[in-house]
């Protein structure tokens, strides 16, 4: 039974998808193609560790198996769950400017039909206990979220990356990851990144909210329905979203500065 040797645990909207796509280019790395969220979602966690490990059955014996689930960093008790079954695991967290992360997170939810408030209202609303898909502010409290992992794992098991480095010093950053997990350096190929966008129309967002995001469709494991849902969400993209308002940016910058 193959066990993962590396987990990319966050942050949401921080570049985890780009990171794992780059790593998947390495011949000695098997990157599971979907987010599992095994340790962060109780319903999935109840399926058992064997079920989790079988996600990596396609990995060759000579490959390092990896997965990425951005929910791990902000969900309580995840570090304990991981350590109980994977005490020697390597962990990577890629961090992004928390203000930019919050704004990107907000527009992702608008595009999916999950958010109808103005950004100014959404960031000033009380944050809810996790999991809560609209916690734009609290998911940027990285120090507090990372502490659960530093309390349990040795520091040499954790690598912190910056999203700006992955974007501007891509090869150097990937080389750092290779050294961390013990594989040879390789020359990366460019991948196509996503551009943040606002929805095509309010009507389309309304449709997504009540149809594509319905409990019935969200619970199903039918792959065809899942692909259709992703296509529709992708089609919802319109023009790039507008710049953040200066007063909202200043509000968040002050808030995050106070938490340091």
C-alpha positions as CSV (number, residue, x, y, z in Angstrom):
1,X,0.0,0.0,0.0
2,X,1.5,3.3,-1.1
3,X,1.6,6.1,1.3
4,X,2.2,9.8,0.4
5,X,5.5,11.2,1.3
6,X,4.6,14.9,0.7
7,X,1.5,16.9,1.4
8,X,0.9,20.4,0.1
9,X,-1.4,21.7,2.8
10,X,-2.3,25.2,1.7
11,X,-3.0,28.0,1.5
12,X,-6.2,28.4,-0.4
13,X,-5.7,30.7,-3.4
14,X,-2.0,30.7,-2.8
15,X,-0.7,28.7,-5.8
16,X,-1.0,25.1,-4.6
17,X,-2.4,24.0,-8.0
18,X,0.5,25.5,-9.9
19,X,3.0,24.0,-7.5
20,X,1.6,20.5,-7.8
21,X,1.3,20.8,-11.6
22,X,5.0,21.7,-11.8
23,X,6.0,18.8,-9.5
24,X,3.9,16.4,-11.6
25,X,6.3,16.9,-14.4
26,X,9.1,15.1,-12.5
27,X,9.4,11.4,-13.5
28,X,10.0,10.4,-9.9
29,X,6.9,12.1,-8.5
30,X,3.4,10.9,-8.6
31,X,1.0,13.8,-8.0
32,X,-2.6,12.8,-7.2
33,X,-4.7,14.8,-9.6
34,X,-7.5,15.8,-7.3
35,X,-7.9,17.5,-3.9
36,X,-8.7,14.7,-1.4
37,X,-9.3,16.8,1.8
38,X,-9.0,13.5,3.7
39,X,-7.7,14.8,7.0
40,X,-9.9,17.9,7.0
41,X,-13.4,16.6,6.2
42,X,-14.9,14.3,8.7
43,X,-17.1,12.4,6.2
44,X,-14.0,11.6,4.0
45,X,-11.8,10.8,7.0
46,X,-14.3,8.2,8.2
47,X,-13.6,6.2,5.0
48,X,-10.3,5.2,6.6
49,X,-6.6,5.4,6.0
50,X,-6.6,2.5,3.6
51,X,-9.1,4.3,1.4
52,X,-6.8,7.3,1.5
53,X,-3.7,5.4,0.6
54,X,-5.5,3.7,-2.4
55,X,-5.7,7.1,-4.0
56,X,-2.0,6.6,-4.8
57,X,-2.3,3.1,-6.3
58,X,-1.2,4.4,-9.7
59,X,2.2,5.5,-8.3
60,X,5.2,3.4,-9.3
61,X,7.3,1.9,-6.6
62,X,10.2,4.3,-7.4
63,X,8.0,7.4,-7.3
64,X,7.2,9.8,-4.4
65,X,3.5,10.1,-3.9
66,X,2.2,13.6,-3.2
67,X,-1.2,15.3,-2.7
68,X,-2.4,18.8,-2.1
69,X,-5.5,19.9,-0.1
70,X,-5.5,23.6,0.8
71,X,-8.0,23.0,3.6
72,X,-5.4,21.3,5.8
73,X,-3.8,24.5,7.0
74,X,-6.9,26.1,8.4
75,X,-8.8,23.1,9.7
76,X,-8.4,22.3,13.4
77,X,-6.9,18.9,14.4
78,X,-5.6,18.2,10.9
79,X,-2.0,18.1,12.2
80,X,-2.9,15.5,14.8
81,X,-4.6,13.3,12.3
82,X,-1.7,13.5,9.9
83,X,0.9,12.8,12.5
84,X,-1.0,9.8,13.8
85,X,-0.6,7.9,10.5
86,X,2.2,9.7,8.7
87,X,4.7,10.8,11.3
88,X,7.5,11.1,8.8
89,X,5.6,13.1,6.2
90,X,7.0,16.2,4.6
91,X,4.7,19.2,4.5
92,X,4.7,22.3,2.2
93,X,2.7,25.4,2.7
94,X,2.8,28.1,0.1
95,X,1.8,31.5,1.4
96,X,0.4,34.6,-0.4
97,X,-0.1,38.2,0.6
98,X,-3.2,37.7,2.9
99,X,-4.9,40.8,1.4
100,X,-4.6,39.5,-2.2
101,X,-5.5,36.0,-1.0
102,X,-8.7,37.3,0.6
103,X,-9.7,39.3,-2.5
104,X,-9.1,36.4,-4.8
105,X,-11.0,34.1,-2.5
106,X,-14.0,36.5,-2.5
107,X,-14.1,36.6,-6.3
108,X,-13.9,32.9,-6.5
109,X,-17.0,32.6,-4.4
110,X,-18.8,35.3,-6.4
111,X,-18.0,33.4,-9.6
112,X,-19.4,30.2,-8.1
113,X,-22.5,31.9,-6.9
114,X,-21.7,31.5,-3.2
115,X,-21.3,35.2,-2.4
116,X,-23.7,38.1,-3.0
117,X,-22.4,40.6,-0.5
118,X,-20.0,43.5,-1.4
119,X,-16.4,42.8,-0.5
120,X,-16.4,45.6,2.0
121,X,-19.3,44.0,3.9
122,X,-17.9,40.5,3.5
123,X,-14.6,41.2,5.1
124,X,-16.1,43.1,8.0
125,X,-18.6,40.4,8.9
126,X,-17.8,38.1,11.8
127,X,-15.8,35.1,10.8
128,X,-17.4,31.7,11.4
129,X,-15.9,28.4,12.7
130,X,-14.2,26.3,10.1
131,X,-15.2,24.9,7.7
132,X,-16.8,28.0,6.3
133,X,-16.3,28.8,2.7
134,X,-16.6,32.6,3.2
135,X,-13.9,33.2,5.9
136,X,-12.0,35.6,3.7
137,X,-10.1,37.3,6.6
138,X,-9.3,34.5,9.1
139,X,-7.8,32.3,6.4
140,X,-5.0,34.8,6.2
141,X,-3.9,34.3,9.8
142,X,-1.1,32.1,8.7
143,X,1.0,32.1,11.9
144,X,-1.9,30.8,14.0
145,X,-2.8,28.2,11.4
146,X,0.8,26.9,11.1
147,X,1.3,26.6,14.8
148,X,-0.7,23.4,15.0
149,X,1.9,21.8,12.6
150,X,5.0,23.3,14.3
151,X,3.7,22.0,17.7
152,X,3.7,18.4,16.4
153,X,6.2,18.1,13.5
154,X,9.9,18.8,13.4
155,X,10.9,22.0,11.6
156,X,12.9,20.0,9.0
157,X,9.6,18.3,8.0
158,X,8.0,21.7,7.0
159,X,8.9,23.9,4.1
160,X,7.3,27.4,3.8
161,X,7.2,28.9,0.3
162,X,6.0,32.2,-1.0
163,X,3.6,32.5,-3.9
164,X,5.6,35.4,-5.3
165,X,8.7,33.2,-5.5
166,X,6.8,30.5,-7.3
167,X,5.6,33.0,-9.8
168,X,8.9,35.1,-10.2
169,X,11.6,32.5,-9.4
170,X,9.8,29.4,-10.5
171,X,12.8,27.1,-11.3
172,X,14.6,28.2,-8.2
173,X,11.6,27.5,-6.0
174,X,11.0,24.0,-7.6
175,X,14.7,23.2,-7.1
176,X,14.2,24.0,-3.4
177,X,11.2,21.6,-3.2
178,X,13.3,18.9,-4.9
179,X,16.0,19.3,-2.3
180,X,13.4,19.1,0.4
181,X,11.9,15.8,-0.7
182,X,15.2,14.3,-2.0
183,X,14.7,14.1,-5.8
184,X,17.0,15.4,-8.6
185,X,16.5,18.8,-10.1
186,X,14.8,19.0,-13.4
187,X,13.9,21.6,-16.0
188,X,10.3,22.7,-15.6
189,X,7.9,23.3,-18.4
190,X,5.6,26.3,-18.3
191,X,2.0,25.7,-17.2
192,X,-1.0,27.9,-18.0
193,X,-2.1,29.7,-15.0
194,X,-5.6,31.0,-14.2
195,X,-6.6,34.6,-14.4
196,X,-9.0,35.8,-11.6
197,X,-12.3,36.9,-13.1
198,X,-15.7,38.2,-12.1
199,X,-18.8,36.3,-13.2
200,X,-20.3,36.9,-16.6
201,X,-23.7,37.9,-15.1
202,X,-25.6,37.9,-11.8
203,X,-28.1,35.5,-13.4
204,X,-25.5,33.0,-14.1
205,X,-24.2,33.2,-10.5
206,X,-27.7,32.7,-9.3
207,X,-28.0,29.5,-11.4
208,X,-24.7,28.2,-10.1
209,X,-25.7,28.9,-6.5
210,X,-29.0,27.0,-6.7
211,X,-28.3,24.3,-9.3
212,X,-24.6,23.5,-9.7
213,X,-23.9,24.0,-5.9
214,X,-27.0,22.1,-4.8
215,X,-26.5,19.6,-1.9
216,X,-27.6,16.7,-4.2
217,X,-24.9,17.5,-6.8
218,X,-22.2,18.3,-4.3
219,X,-22.6,15.0,-2.5
220,X,-22.5,12.8,-5.6
221,X,-19.3,11.1,-6.6
222,X,-20.4,10.8,-10.2
223,X,-17.4,11.9,-12.3
224,X,-19.5,13.1,-15.2
225,X,-21.5,15.4,-13.0
226,X,-18.3,16.7,-11.4
227,X,-16.8,17.5,-14.9
228,X,-20.0,19.3,-15.9
229,X,-20.0,21.4,-12.7
230,X,-16.4,22.4,-13.3
231,X,-17.1,23.3,-16.9
232,X,-20.0,25.5,-15.9
233,X,-18.0,27.2,-13.2
234,X,-15.3,27.9,-15.7
235,X,-17.8,29.3,-18.2
236,X,-18.9,31.7,-15.5
237,X,-15.6,33.6,-15.8
238,X,-16.1,37.0,-17.4
239,X,-13.7,40.0,-17.5
240,X,-10.9,40.2,-14.8
241,X,-12.2,41.4,-11.5
242,X,-11.7,45.0,-10.6
243,X,-8.9,46.3,-8.3
244,X,-9.5,46.2,-4.6
245,X,-10.9,49.5,-3.1
246,X,-8.1,51.4,-1.3
247,X,-10.1,51.6,1.9
248,X,-10.7,47.9,2.0
249,X,-7.0,47.2,1.3
250,X,-6.0,49.5,4.1
251,X,-8.5,47.9,6.5
252,X,-7.1,44.4,5.8
253,X,-3.5,45.5,5.9
254,X,-4.0,47.1,9.4
255,X,-5.9,44.0,10.6
256,X,-3.2,41.6,9.5
257,X,-0.4,43.8,10.9
258,X,-2.1,43.7,14.3
259,X,-2.1,39.9,14.2
260,X,1.6,39.6,13.6
